[in-house]
Amino acid sequence: MSREAESTSALIERMRAFESDHAPDGWPCIRMRDITALCDAVEAARAAALEEAADVADAHATCEGIGQCIAAEIRALKEKQ
C-alpha cells in the first residue's frame, strides 16, 4: 500500500471512529483538519478518476473524433471542481 493510500486509510478510520461516540448533530467537536484532509482526498480521487476516464476516451478515439470530444468534456468537468 502506498504512503498516500495508508494515510487516506488512516484518515477514513479516524473519521469512522467519530460515528461511535458522536451524535449526528456533532457533539463532541471533531478536528476540522481531519474533515479538510478527507475532502482533499476525495477531490484528488475524483480528479484522478476523471483524468483516467479522459485517457480511456482518448485511447478509444474514432476517426470522427468522438473520443477526443468526450475526453475534452471529461477534462472540463475536472476543471470545474
C-alpha positions in Angstrom: 0.0 0.0 0.0 1.4 3.4 -0.9 2.1 6.0 1.7 -0.8 8.2 0.4 -3.2 5.2 0.5 -2.1 4.4 4.0 -2.6 8.0 5.1 -6.1 8.1 3.4 -7.0 4.8 5.1 -5.9 6.1 8.5 -7.9 9.3 7.9 -11.0 7.3 7.0 -10.5 5.1 10.1 -10.3 8.3 12.3 -13.4 9.7 10.7 -15.3 6.5 11.1 -14.4 6.4 14.8 -16.4 9.6 15.2 -19.6 7.6 14.4 -19.3 5.6 17.5 -19.1 8.5 20.0 -20.7 11.5 18.3 -24.3 12.4 18.0 -25.4 13.2 14.4 -25.5 16.9 15.3 -21.8 16.9 16.0 -21.1 17.0 19.7 -18.4 16.5 21.0 -16.4 18.5 18.5 -14.2 16.9 15.9 -10.9 18.2 14.3 -11.5 20.4 11.3 -8.2 19.4 9.9 -9.5 15.8 9.6 -12.5 16.9 7.6 -10.4 19.1 5.4 -8.0 16.2 4.7 -10.8 13.9 3.9 -12.3 16.4 1.5 -8.9 16.9 -0.2 -8.5 13.1 -0.6 -12.0 12.8 -2.1 -11.3 15.7 -4.5 -8.0 14.2 -5.5 -9.6 10.8 -6.1 -12.3 12.4 -8.2 -9.8 14.3 -10.3 -7.7 11.1 -10.9 -10.8 9.2 -11.9 -11.9 11.9 -14.3 -8.4 12.0 -15.8 -8.3 8.2 -16.2 -11.7 8.4 -17.9 -10.4 11.1 -20.3 -7.4 9.0 -21.1 -9.6 6.0 -21.9 -11.7 8.1 -24.2 -8.6 9.4 -25.9 -7.3 5.9 -26.4 -10.6 4.8 -28.0 -11.0 7.8 -30.3 -12.7 7.1 -33.6 -11.9 8.8 -36.8 -14.8 11.2 -36.3 -13.0 12.5 -33.2 -15.8 11.4 -30.8 -13.2 10.1 -28.3 -11.4 13.4 -28.2 -14.6 15.3 -27.7 -15.6 13.0 -24.8 -12.1 13.4 -23.3 -12.4 17.2 -23.6 -15.8 17.2 -21.9 -14.4 15.0 -19.0 -11.4 17.2 -18.5 -13.8 20.2 -18.5 -15.7 18.5 -15.6 -12.4 18.1 -13.8 -11.6 21.8 -14.1 -15.0 22.8 -12.6 -14.0 21.2 -9.3 
